């Protein structure tokens, strides 16, 4: 199978994406119908994902039997 994409983490090394992360989170929350303040998002950045309730959102959105990677893979075409 040919390579279709390469993902890598450059945050903090080649780029400072803190503001972009905040804007991305705000857009994603809005799209899903959640009202979240910029301050709340900024305060949450850097904490482990389960602390944010991501597991509950995944189960609600994708189903309890699907792995996080299956959910991400299903969401990428919408991004």
C-alpha atoms as a printed R data frame, in Angstrom:
   type eleno elety resid chain resno       x      y      z
1  ATOM     1    CA   UNK     A     1   0.000  0.000  0.000
2  ATOM     2    CA   UNK     A     2   1.493  3.388 -0.928
3  ATOM     3    CA   UNK     A     3   2.184  5.913  1.802
4  ATOM     4    CA   UNK     A     4  -0.669  8.446  1.942
5  ATOM     5    CA   UNK     A     5   0.392 10.641  4.845
6  ATOM     6    CA   UNK     A     6   3.119 11.270  7.356
7  ATOM     7    CA   UNK     A     7   2.321 12.665 10.786
8  ATOM     8    CA   UNK     A     8   4.931 14.019 13.143
9  ATOM     9    CA   UNK     A     9   5.061 16.184 16.238
10 ATOM    10    CA   UNK     A    10   6.868 19.467 15.697
11 ATOM    11    CA   UNK     A    11   5.217 21.431 18.485
12 ATOM    12    CA   UNK     A    12   7.701 23.141 20.725
13 ATOM    13    CA   UNK     A    13  10.623 22.254 18.501
14 ATOM    14    CA   UNK     A    14  10.018 23.829 15.097
15 ATOM    15    CA   UNK     A    15   6.823 25.748 15.830
16 ATOM    16    CA   UNK     A    16   4.982 27.233 18.774
17 ATOM    17    CA   UNK     A    17   1.440 26.099 18.098
18 ATOM    18    CA   UNK     A    18  -0.119 26.944 21.476
19 ATOM    19    CA   UNK     A    19  -2.546 29.497 20.007
20 ATOM    20    CA   UNK     A    20  -3.399 27.216 17.086
21 ATOM    21    CA   UNK     A    21  -4.198 24.401 19.513
22 ATOM    22    CA   UNK     A    22  -6.568 26.688 21.414
23 ATOM    23    CA   UNK     A    23  -8.316 27.819 18.228
24 ATOM    24    CA   UNK     A    24  -8.578 24.215 16.997
25 ATOM    25    CA   UNK     A    25 -10.087 23.004 20.267
26 ATOM    26    CA   UNK     A    26 -12.589 25.881 20.319
27 ATOM    27    CA   UNK     A    27 -13.676 25.088 16.747
28 ATOM    28    CA   UNK     A    28 -14.020 21.372 17.503
29 ATOM    29    CA   UNK     A    29 -16.040 21.993 20.671
30 ATOM    30    CA   UNK     A    30 -18.310 24.434 18.827
31 ATOM    31    CA   UNK     A    31 -18.875 21.948 16.003
32 ATOM    32    CA   UNK     A    32 -19.927 19.320 18.550
33 ATOM    33    CA   UNK     A    33 -22.283 21.739 20.312
34 ATOM    34    CA   UNK     A    34 -20.185 22.466 23.419
35 ATOM    35    CA   UNK     A    35 -19.683 25.981 24.756
36 ATOM    36    CA   UNK     A    36 -16.165 26.305 26.174
37 ATOM    37    CA   UNK     A    37 -14.180 29.424 27.036
38 ATOM    38    CA   UNK     A    38 -10.733 30.187 25.660
39 ATOM    39    CA   UNK     A    39  -9.444 30.266 29.242
40 ATOM    40    CA   UNK     A    40 -10.769 26.763 29.969
41 ATOM    41    CA   UNK     A    41  -9.108 25.369 26.854
42 ATOM    42    CA   UNK     A    42  -5.805 27.115 27.606
43 ATOM    43    CA   UNK     A    43  -5.825 25.769 31.175
44 ATOM    44    CA   UNK     A    44  -6.461 22.208 29.965
45 ATOM    45    CA   UNK     A    45  -3.639 22.010 27.430
46 ATOM    46    CA   UNK     A    46  -0.896 19.602 28.446
47 ATOM    47    CA   UNK     A    47  -2.935 17.327 30.712
48 ATOM    48    CA   UNK     A    48  -3.430 13.604 29.960
49 ATOM    49    CA   UNK     A    49  -6.297 12.973 27.527
50 ATOM    50    CA   UNK     A    50  -8.448 10.824 29.888
51 ATOM    51    CA   UNK     A    51  -8.573 13.778 32.267
52 ATOM    52    CA   UNK     A    52 -10.494 15.751 29.638
53 ATOM    53    CA   UNK     A    53 -13.259 13.198 29.350
54 ATOM    54    CA   UNK     A    54 -12.133 12.093 25.906
55 ATOM    55    CA   UNK     A    55 -13.009  8.476 26.648
56 ATOM    56    CA   UNK     A    56 -16.623  9.401 27.383
57 ATOM    57    CA   UNK     A    57 -16.849 11.534 24.251
58 ATOM    58    CA   UNK     A    58 -15.386  8.709 22.180
59 ATOM    59    CA   UNK     A    59 -17.917  6.210 23.518
60 ATOM    60    CA   UNK     A    60 -20.770  8.632 22.848
61 ATOM    61    CA   UNK     A    61 -19.561  9.542 19.363
62 ATOM    62    CA   UNK     A    62 -18.023  6.286 18.102
63 ATOM    63    CA   UNK     A    63 -19.355  3.499 20.291
64 ATOM    64    CA   UNK     A    64 -17.796  1.728 23.241
65 ATOM    65    CA   UNK     A    65 -16.461 -1.126 21.125
66 ATOM    66    CA   UNK     A    66 -14.275  1.073 18.885
67 ATOM    67    CA   UNK     A    67 -10.685  1.966 19.663
68 ATOM    68    CA   UNK     A    68  -9.513  5.591 19.825
69 ATOM    69    CA   UNK     A    69  -7.623  5.066 16.556
70 ATOM    70    CA   UNK     A    70 -10.786  3.900 14.787
71 ATOM    71    CA   UNK     A    71 -12.546  7.062 15.921
72 ATOM    72    CA   UNK     A    72  -9.676  9.287 14.821
73 ATOM    73    CA   UNK     A    73  -9.495  7.534 11.474
74 ATOM    74    CA   UNK     A    74 -13.221  8.090 10.978
75 ATOM    75    CA   UNK     A    75 -12.917 11.783 11.867
76 ATOM    76    CA   UNK     A    76  -9.948 12.657  9.655
77 ATOM    77    CA   UNK     A    77 -11.899 12.997  6.389
78 ATOM    78    CA   UNK     A    78 -14.085 15.626  8.087
79 ATOM    79    CA   UNK     A    79 -11.104 17.662  9.248
